Amino acid sequence: MTQTQSPSEPRTRTFTWDDPFGVDFAAVAKLSGLELIQEMIAGRLPAPPIMRLMDMESMEAQEGRVAVTMRAQEFHYNPLGGVHGGVIATLLDTAAACSVHTTLPAGTSYTSLDLTTKFLRPASVASGLLRCEGRVISRGRRTALAEAQLTDEAGRLIAHATSTCLIFEL
């Protein structure tokens, strides 16, 4: 809020995204999960629309690990003045599931089966840059188990989650 803006004035937000169907899926299917995510990070493939919607800032990836960052902002808030639990769960799901994605060979996909989340402290604009790190705990042929931890800019743990992903051939 600016100093000239009253608290009752509505705020606006505009965002853009790339057509998620504007990619050559046959070419993308030839990439491993890690290669696909690295192509998105490098900007050679579009980021998924959810990353733009949430205003995620960055992503890092290596096999079995992914980190995403997002600055806590007012438009993430719930009625109590903190970052909504659904926003936090989205970050946790993104990091955990994408860490599984980095382990998959070309022609293989996945979907989240569950996400068990523990909220440990609230996040707000004062939390600054949020960092969510996901890592694979165990991966089999059909399922994988991953975890993610969300920390604030001071390194305090905000939330933790575990996720099971179903792995399948395209």
C-alpha positions as CSV (number, residue, x, y, z in Angstrom):
1,M,0.0,0.0,0.0
2,T,1.4,3.4,-0.9
3,Q,1.2,6.3,1.6
4,T,-1.5,8.0,-0.5
5,Q,-3.6,4.9,-0.8
6,S,-6.3,4.4,1.8
7,P,-6.7,1.0,3.4
8,S,-10.2,0.6,1.8
9,E,-8.9,1.2,-1.8
10,P,-8.9,-2.0,-3.8
11,R,-5.6,-3.2,-5.2
12,T,-5.2,-4.8,-8.6
13,R,-2.9,-7.3,-10.0
14,T,-2.3,-8.4,-13.6
15,F,-0.3,-11.4,-14.8
16,T,0.5,-13.1,-18.0
17,W,1.4,-16.7,-18.9
18,D,2.3,-18.7,-21.9
19,D,-0.1,-21.0,-23.6
20,P,0.5,-24.4,-21.9
21,F,-0.5,-26.2,-25.1
22,G,1.8,-24.1,-27.2
23,V,4.7,-26.5,-26.8
24,D,5.6,-29.4,-29.0
25,F,4.5,-32.3,-26.7
26,A,6.2,-34.9,-28.9
27,A,9.6,-33.1,-28.4
28,V,9.0,-32.6,-24.7
29,A,8.1,-36.3,-24.2
30,K,11.7,-37.1,-25.4
31,L,13.1,-35.2,-22.4
32,S,13.8,-36.7,-19.0
33,G,12.1,-35.0,-16.1
34,L,15.3,-33.2,-15.1
35,E,15.9,-32.0,-18.6
36,L,12.3,-30.7,-18.9
37,I,12.6,-28.7,-15.7
38,Q,16.1,-27.4,-16.6
39,E,14.6,-26.2,-20.0
40,M,11.9,-24.3,-18.1
41,I,14.5,-22.8,-15.7
42,A,16.6,-21.7,-18.7
43,G,13.5,-20.1,-20.3
44,R,13.6,-22.4,-23.4
45,L,10.3,-23.9,-22.4
46,P,7.5,-21.9,-20.7
47,A,7.0,-22.0,-17.0
48,P,3.6,-23.6,-16.0
49,P,0.9,-21.0,-15.6
50,I,0.6,-21.8,-11.8
51,M,4.1,-20.3,-11.3
52,R,3.0,-17.0,-12.8
53,L,-0.3,-17.0,-10.9
54,M,1.5,-17.5,-7.6
55,D,4.3,-15.2,-8.6
56,M,7.0,-17.8,-7.9
57,E,10.4,-16.1,-8.5
58,S,12.9,-18.9,-9.2
59,M,13.4,-22.6,-9.4
60,E,16.6,-24.7,-8.9
61,A,16.7,-28.4,-9.8
62,Q,19.1,-31.4,-9.7
63,E,18.2,-35.0,-9.7
64,G,16.0,-35.8,-6.7
65,R,15.9,-32.2,-5.4
66,V,14.0,-29.0,-6.4
67,A,13.8,-25.6,-4.7
68,V,11.3,-22.8,-5.5
69,T,11.2,-19.3,-4.1
70,M,8.3,-16.9,-3.8
71,R,8.1,-13.5,-2.0
72,A,5.1,-13.5,0.4
73,Q,2.7,-10.8,-0.8
74,E,-0.7,-9.3,0.2
75,F,-2.5,-11.1,-2.6
76,H,-1.5,-14.4,-1.0
77,Y,-3.4,-13.5,2.3
78,N,-6.2,-15.2,4.0
79,P,-8.8,-13.2,6.0
80,L,-6.5,-13.3,9.1
81,G,-3.7,-11.4,7.4
82,G,-1.3,-14.2,6.7
83,V,-0.3,-16.3,3.7
84,H,-3.2,-18.7,2.9
85,G,-2.6,-22.3,3.7
86,G,-3.5,-23.2,0.2
87,V,-0.7,-21.0,-1.1
88,I,1.7,-22.7,1.3
89,A,0.5,-26.2,0.3
90,T,0.9,-25.2,-3.4
91,L,4.6,-24.4,-2.8
92,L,5.1,-27.6,-0.9
93,D,3.4,-29.7,-3.6
94,T,5.4,-28.0,-6.3
95,A,8.7,-28.7,-4.6
96,A,7.9,-32.2,-3.6
97,A,6.3,-33.3,-6.8
98,C,8.9,-31.6,-9.0
99,S,11.7,-33.4,-7.1
100,V,10.1,-36.7,-8.2
101,H,9.8,-35.4,-11.7
102,T,13.6,-34.9,-11.8
103,T,14.1,-38.6,-11.4
104,L,11.9,-39.7,-14.3
105,P,13.2,-40.9,-17.6
106,A,11.7,-39.6,-20.9
107,G,8.3,-40.9,-21.7
108,T,7.3,-41.2,-18.0
109,S,5.0,-38.9,-16.1
110,Y,3.5,-38.7,-12.6
111,T,0.7,-37.2,-10.5
112,S,0.4,-36.4,-6.8
113,L,-1.6,-39.0,-4.9
114,D,-1.5,-37.1,-1.6
115,L,0.0,-34.3,0.3
116,T,0.3,-34.4,4.1
117,T,1.1,-30.9,5.4
118,K,2.1,-29.5,8.8
119,F,1.8,-25.8,9.2
120,L,4.2,-24.7,11.9
121,R,4.1,-20.9,11.9
122,P,2.3,-18.2,9.9
123,A,3.9,-16.5,7.0
124,S,3.3,-12.8,6.0
125,V,4.8,-10.0,4.0
126,A,7.3,-9.6,6.9
127,S,8.5,-13.2,6.2
128,G,10.2,-12.0,3.0
129,L,11.4,-14.4,0.4
130,L,10.0,-17.9,1.1
131,R,12.1,-20.9,0.0
132,C,10.6,-24.3,-0.5
133,E,13.0,-27.3,-0.9
134,G,11.7,-30.7,-2.0
135,R,13.6,-34.0,-2.1
136,V,12.8,-37.5,-3.0
137,I,12.9,-39.9,0.0
138,S,12.2,-43.1,-1.9
139,R,11.3,-43.9,-5.5
140,G,10.0,-47.2,-6.9
141,R,8.6,-48.2,-10.3
142,R,5.1,-47.1,-9.6
143,T,5.2,-44.7,-6.6
144,A,7.6,-42.2,-5.1
145,L,7.7,-40.5,-1.7
146,A,9.0,-37.0,-1.4
147,E,9.1,-34.3,1.3
148,A,9.3,-30.5,1.2
149,Q,10.2,-27.8,3.7
150,L,9.2,-24.2,3.5
151,T,11.3,-21.6,5.2
152,D,11.1,-17.8,5.5
153,E,13.9,-15.4,4.7
154,A,15.4,-15.8,8.2
155,G,15.6,-19.6,7.7
156,R,12.7,-20.4,10.1
157,L,10.6,-23.4,9.2
158,I,7.1,-22.4,8.2
159,A,5.7,-25.7,7.0
160,H,6.6,-29.3,6.1
161,A,4.9,-31.8,3.9
162,T,5.3,-35.3,2.6
163,S,3.8,-36.4,-0.8
164,T,3.2,-39.7,-2.6
165,C,3.3,-39.6,-6.4
166,L,2.0,-42.2,-8.8
167,I,4.4,-42.8,-11.7
168,F,3.1,-43.9,-15.1
169,E,4.2,-44.3,-18.7
170,L,2.9,-41.7,-21.2
